[in-house]
Amino acid sequence: MATAVEVSNIPYSATQADVERALPQPWLSIAHERGKARIEFGTIQIATSAIAAINRIQMGTRKLRATLIASATSGFVQAEAPRSWPAVDPTAKPIDEQTRQNENDFMKLMDKLPMEGMRPSIEQAVKNATTGNPDVNLKELYLAMGRKCELVFSGVSRQEGSKGTKIERSREDTTDEHLKQFWPLFDGLSDDHRRTGIDGTLHRVSRTIHAVTKKPCAITARVGRVIQGNVLPMLVPPTTAADMHPGTAAHMHPGDLAIRALAEFAKRGLLIVGPPNVGKTTVLRELARLLSQGDERVVVVVDKSLEIAGTGVVPHEAIANARVLTVENPSQQHRVMIEAVENQSPDIVIVDELSTKEDCQAARTIVGRGVSVIATVHGESIAQVISDPERSLLVGGVASVTLSAKEAAARADGMRQVSRRYASCVFGAAIELRGFNNWIVHPDLESTVDAYLDYVPFPAHLREKKQDQGSSLIESTPIVGIRQQGSSVGFCYAKLGVGESISMAEGETDFRAVASSGQRIWIEVEPNIFEKVRGGGGGGFGAAGAGPSFNFGQPTTGFGRPTTGFGRP
């Protein structure tokens, strides 16, 4: 049975003859179109060897990318093996320096409170909750008149192994004496301005105005932290950085080499998808820092919420050399995005939370002018973006198409009414942010969207930052995106070992199926990621292919028992 390989990143000027000469034999056929080629090989073994060879080929200034692809009839065969590399970013500040900066910034927030009563209780609560656990951090402080003070912590371990949010509440109620400490932050601002911050920090302070009395009745302080060193190794393996510039790699600083590789990865745009509070804005801030270094790119941040660069007139140092345009009215973000292109001549525009049709259209307009966009959207997966009527503009838009009888007959499902992408994607690549250290990377977004719409399996990479004998590693596991018709699961990912296959044949992708022995065929190893049960018994499976006075309770606080150190990134 022939096996198909897709080659992308081909120069648009390349001809069919150029492609045939460049790609290794023995192939059965090559179909070349603008920027891509589909090659048929005789066996999976030949295709696997060809993929390794193609990924080393450079045509002009572009390095080719080859991936195994599926058809509705042949299914998907996993040719990639898991791999890992050190989680090292030579451009980042040392961890202890980041910790000290975050602790100092936190004290600037605490300095808005009187020394007695509330402040010591909060400081002790944070210390108890964070000491010894670097994943737990204070995310938010909420004070509302006549209600308990709330501290919201993120990164708290759950029994099932996931990370979540935990809220601790004081025993006594908030009074006007607690709230008035924050009012000077809003001096000189009209009542319409509900958000401000503390200069030199990334904290965001919002006030709630009562609709009848027109007086402030609550304060929400969002705690901002500098976290460097996570994004670069998640996106750029060291070998990739060296392969992209083989002639100069030996003479360049590793950090400069990695940033060049990151810029290459993001040059066609990068979409970051994730639910609230998983670190999307932190990732954007770090990308602004990395991509604005050196003298090769102009990076402009459109900061709607004042969270990326802080609320001060002087942008926070965490974004390095990136320029900042603030948005006076969030509903006008799309106008500021266009202004960024017209007035700043950027190479890259970074923007947080594309949510409206106008925002999405502005992103498409910017890309049409030759500028890359890096942006975030809310969602659990790329599938939600594709299915959303407004945000699907970001991935090319979706239209219903009627196939000819001949085209329908060539499909495994025989469908004539299908969905198709009707324009190019705004972004070249996408990331699903499941957690700050748990990403799914789609390096070729257009191929992902097309396969999803056609119910065809498509490759992606699950990347996780893990600790191994005292050092941090990035583990990259190849996974397969599966969209099913009439399934209780709908859309999910499957882990396969090298050489394992999966097809869309009825029953093979029923992830809730039970064998005749009563044992589950697939098991959910991570949220919405399934793996076949291997070996005898229920536990024989493994990773595919690898492996005034506030009384907070108890002597010091009522915020729970000690668990871990504040501000540790």
N, C-alpha and C positions, 0 to 999 in steps of 0.2 A: 504494500500500500504506500503510495507517495505521501511525503510529508512536506508541508508548506512552511517556509521561513519568510518573514517580512523584514526587509532591510529599509531603514529610515535614515534621515539626515543626509540623503544624497543631494549634491548641489543641483539646483534647478536647471542649470545649464547643461548638465550631463545628458548625453544621448543614449539610446538603447545600446549602441555599439560600445560606448564607454563603460556602461554598466556590465555588459557581458564580458568585456576584457578584464574588468577589475575583480569580478567575483570568482571564487574558486570552483573548479570542476570537481566531480562530475555532476552537473545539474541536469534535470530533465527539461525544464522550461523556465524562462524569465519573462515576466510581464512588468514593464517599467512604466511608471507614470511620474508626474512632477514630484520630486522629493522622496519617492518611495519605489520599492520593487518587491514583487512577490516571486519567490523561487520555489520550484518543486524539486525535491530530492527523492531518490529511490527508497531510502530507508531512514529510520530515525537515527541510526548510528552515523550515517553519512551527514545527515542534517546537523546533528550535534557537533561533529567535528567542524563542519562548515561555519556554524555560528561562532565558534571560538576563533576561527581564522578571520571571519569578516569583521569581528569586533576589534581587530588589530589593524584594519585597513584604513588609510586616510586618502580621501579624494579631494584634492585641492587643500583647502583649509579645514575641511570637515572630517571628523572621525565617524565612520559608519557605525550604525547600531543594528544588530540583528536579533530577532526574537522568534521563537517558534509560535506559529499561529494555528488556529483551528478552522475547520469548516463545519457547517452544520451536520455533515455526514461523518467526517473522520474523527471529530472530537479533538481533545488537547492532550499532548504528550509532554510531560515535564522534562526539559533538557537541562535545566539549571540546578546546581547544587547550592545548599546554604553556604554562607561564608561569614567571616567576622573580621573586624579590624579594630585597632585601638581607638577609643573615644578621646582623641586628642585634638585640640585646636591651638596651634602655636600663636595665634593672634589674640587669644583671650587673656584677661587678667588672671593671676593666680587665685585659686579658690579662697584662700584666707583673706586676700585683699577684697574680693567681692563680698565676703561675709562681713568684714569690718564696714564697708561702705553701706551695706543694707542695714546693719545695726545702727549706724550713725543716722541714716535716713529715717529709720523707725523712731529714733529719739527725737527727731525734729517734729514728728507728728505728736509724740507724747508731750513735748514741750508746750503744746497748746492747752494742756490740762494742768490744773493746780497740783502741786507736789503731794498734797494730802488726799485721802479718800480714793477716788477713782483710779488715778494714775498708778500707784503702787500695786493695786489689785490686778489691773490689766497687764502690767509688765510681768508680774509673777505668773499670771495665767498663761501668757505666751511662752514664758520660759518653761513651765511645766509641760505644756503641750508639745513643744518642739525639741527639747533637749534629747539628743540621741537618735533622732529620726530626721534626716535631711530632707525627706519628701514632704513633711508636714510644715505648712506655713500659714501665718495669719493672712487671710485674704481681705477681710472686711470687718469694720467696726460700725455697729449700728446703734444709734441713740435716738429714741423716740419718747416724747413727753409722756410721763405716767406709765411707761412700760419698762420691761427689763432691758438692761444693756446686753447686746448680743455680740459675741465674737465668732466669726465664721472662719473655720480652718479648712484648707484644701489639702489633698494628698493623704488623707487618713485611710489606713488599710481596712478593708472589709474582710469578713470571714471567708468569702468566696475568692479572695485573692486580688480583687480589684481595688482601685483607689476611689475615694469619694469625699464628700463634704461632711463636716461635723460642726454643729452650732452649740456653743456654750452660752448660758444665760446667767446673769447676776441674780442675787436674791432680792435686791432692792430696786426700786423704780428710778427712772431718769427724772431729774428735775430741771427747772430752768437754769439753775446754777451750773449744771453740767453743760448744757447747750450753749450758754452765752460765751464760753471760752472760744468757740469757733467763729463767732460773729465778726470779729475784726478781719477775718480772711475775705469777707464780702464787702468791706468798706469801699465806697465809691462805685459799687455795681448796682444796677437797677434790679427791681424785683424779678424781672424776666430772666436774669442771669442766675441760674440755679447751681452752677458748677464752677468751682475754682480749685486751687491747689496750693502747694507749699513750694516756693521757689527752691530750685536745686535738688528737688526730689521728683519721684514719679507718682507720688500720692495724689489721689483725686478726691476732693471733698465736695459733696452735693448736699444741698439743703432742700427740705420740703416745706412749702408755704401753705398754710391752711386756707382753703378756698373761701371761707366766710370771714374769719378774723384777720386774714392777710398777714398773720404773724408766722415766723418760722416755728415749726413744731417737731422737726426731726433732722438728724444729721447722718449721712452715710459716708464714711471715710474708707475709700478703696486703697489698700496698701500696695504700692508699687515697689518692685524689686528689680535690681539688675541681675540678669542671669546670662553669663557669657560662656561659650565653649561647648554648647550642646548642638547648635544648628549645623555648623560646618561639617563635623564628622558624620552626622546623620544623613547628609545629602551627598557628600563627596568622599568615597573611599580613597585612601592614599594612592592605590594603584591607578585609579581613574585619573587623578590629578597628574600623575607622572606620564600616563599614556597619551594624554591630550596634548602635551607639549614635549615630545621626546627629545627634540633638539636642544631645548633650553632647561630641562628639568634639573640637570646636574649643577647649573649655575644660579638657580633661583632659590630664595628662601622658601622653606616648605609652606609657610603661611601664605606667601604671595602666590605660590603655585596652586594651592588649594582654593584661594579666592578667585583666581582665573578660571579654574574648573567650575566653581560655583556660578560665576558670571556666565559661562558658556551654558550651563544647565538651565539658567533662568532667563536667557536672552530672548526666548520666545514667550516669556511670561510664566508666572507661577500662581496657581490658585490653591489656597489653603482652606480646606473644609473641616469644620469641627463644631461640636456643640459648645454652649457657653462654658467658660471657666476651665478650658483645657490648655490654655497658653498660646492662643493664636496671636494675640497682640504682642506677647513677649517674643515670639518667633519673628514677627514683622520687625520689631525693634532691632533684633540681632541681625536680620538681613540688611537693614539700613546701615548698621555699623560696618558690616563686612563689605558690602558692595560699594560703599562710598569711600573706602580706603584707596589710597594711591591717586593717580592723576589720569585714570582712563575713563571714568564714568561720572556723570552728573546724576545724582539721586535726589528726588524730591518726595518728601513725605506729605501727604494730605491728611492732616490730623483732625478728624471730626470730634473725637471724644477727649482730646488733649491727654491721651494715655500713652501714645507712642513716644513723644518728645517731652512730656511734662507740660505744666501750665505756665511755667515761667517765661518771661520775655526772651531769656537766653535758653535755647534748647538744651536738654539734658545731654551730658557727654556720652551717654550710652548709644546715641545714634551717630557718633563720630562726625563725619563731614557732610552728612545729608542735610539738605535744605528742608525747611518746614513751612507749609502753608496751613494756617489754622482756618477752621470753618465756623463762622459766627452762628449760623443756623443750620443744624444737621440736615434739614430738608433741602438745603442748597449744596450739598456735597458734590453733586454732579457738576455744578457750575465751577466750583473751585478745582475740580479735576481737570476740566478743560482749560481753566486759567493757568494751571501748572504747565501745560504744554505750550500755551501761547506766550507766556511771559518768562519761563525759566529755561527753555531749551534742554529738557532732561533727556537722559538715556533711559532712565527707569523711573516710573511713578509707583509709589507704595501707598496703598490706601486700605483702611480697615473697614470691614462690614459693608460690602455691597448688598443692599437690601431692596432697593426699588428698581423699577424698570428704567428710570432715568439714570441711576447709577450704572446699571449694566450697559445701557446704550453709550454712556460717556466712556466706559472702559473700551468698548468696541471702537469708538471714534478715535481714542488715543492710539490704539494699536494700528488703526488705519493710517496714522500719521508717522508711523515708523518708530514708535516709542513702546518699550516693554512695560507691562503692568504686573505688579505683584500685589495680590489682594486676598482678603479673607471673606468667607461667607459662612453663615450658620447652617449646620446640617450634620447628620450622622454619617453620611457617605456621599460619594460622587453620584450615586444613583438618585438621591433626593434632588440634587441640583439639576440633573438631566430631566427629571419628571416635573420640576416646578415650572409653571407657565411663564413667569417673568425671568427667573434666573437662568433658565435654559438658554437664554441669549448668550450667556457667557461661554457655553460649550457648542455654539453654532446654531442653536434653535432646532426644534423638532417639528417635522411635518408628516402628515399621513400621505402615503404614496400607494397607488394601485399598480401591481406588477402585471406583466403580461402572463398569459397562460404558460408560456415556455419558461419564463423566469420562476414562476411559482412551482412548476414541476421540478425544477432543479434544487429546490429547498427541501430539507428533511421534513418540515412541518407542512409544506404545501400551501402556505398562506399567501394570499394575493394582496391583502391590505396590510401594509407594514409601515413602520416609522423610519424616517431617514433624517439625518442631519442635513440642513439646507444651506449652511454657511460654514466658514472656517471657525475654529475655536479661537476665542480671545487669548487663551493661554496654551502654551506648548506642553506644560506638565502640571501635575496636580498632586497634592498631599492630603490624605485624610488624617487629621490629627485626632487620634483616639485618646491620647494622653500626652503629657509633655515628653515622655520617653517611649512612646508607642505610636509609630506612624505607619501608614500604608502609602507607598510612593507609586505614582503612575507616571513614568518618564515620557510617554507618548499619549497625550490626552485624546487626540483625535481618534487614534486607533482604539482606545478604551471606549469612547462614546459610540463609535460605529459598531463595535462588537456587542456592546450592551444593547443597543437598539435592535440588533439582529439576533439576539438570544444566542450568541456565540461566546464560548469561554475565552477569557483574555488574561494575559499575565500581569502581575503586579508584584511588589516587594513589601513584605512586612519587616520593618526595621525597629529594633528594640535596644535600648541602652540597658546593659546589665553589668553587675559586678562579678568579677571572676578573680578570686585569690587576691583581693585588695586593689585590683585595677579595673577600670571601666572598659567595656567592649561594646561595639555596635554589632549586633547579630542581625544579618539580613537573610530572610527566608523567602524563597520564591513561593508565591501563592497564586491561585487562579480565581478570577471573578466569575461567578455563575449567576445568571439571571434565568429564572424558571417561570414557566406559565402554569397557573393553577396549582402552585405549591404553597404550603403554609409558611415556608421560609421566605420565598420571594426572591430576594437578592442576598448573596452571601459569598464567602470566600472558602476555598478548599486548599488544604495542604497536601501536596503529593510528593512522594519520593522520586528520585531521579529515575526516569524510564517509565514511571507509572502514568497511566492515561485516564482520562475521563471524557465521556461523551454525553450528549444531551438525550441519549436514548431513554425511553420511559423507564423509570425505576432507578437508573444509575445515579441520578442526582436528587433522589428523595432522601433528604438529610434527616428525616424522622423515621426512616424505614427500620424495621426489625426483621432479622433473619429468622429462618424456621426454628432455629435453636432458642429463639427468644432474646438473643443478644442484639444490641444496637449495631448497625453497620457503620454509621458515622457517629462521632461524638464531638460536641462543641468544646474545643480546647481553649478558646478565647471567645469573647462576645462576637457572634456572627462569623466565626472562623471554625470550620469543621475539618476533621481528619478521620480517615478510616481506622477502625479498630484493628489492631494488628496482634497476632499471636493468640494464645488461648486465654480464656477468662476475660474479665471485663477491663483489666488494667494493662494489657500488653501493648498498648499503643505508645508511640513516641513522636517526636518532632519529625515531620516529613523529611526524609533524606538526611537527618542528623539529630543529629541531635539539638458731793457733801459727804457723805460717808457711804461708800459702797461696800457691802459685805458680800463677797463672792463665795462664802461657805467655808468649810474646813480651815484649818489654821490660817492659810494665806488666801485661798481663792475657792470659788465654787465651780471652777471651770474644769474639774476632772483631775484624774491622777496624772503624775508626771509621765510623759512619754518621750519628748525630743527637743535642739538648739535653734533659736529664732534666727532668721536671716541667712541661714546657710543655704547657698544655691544648690 
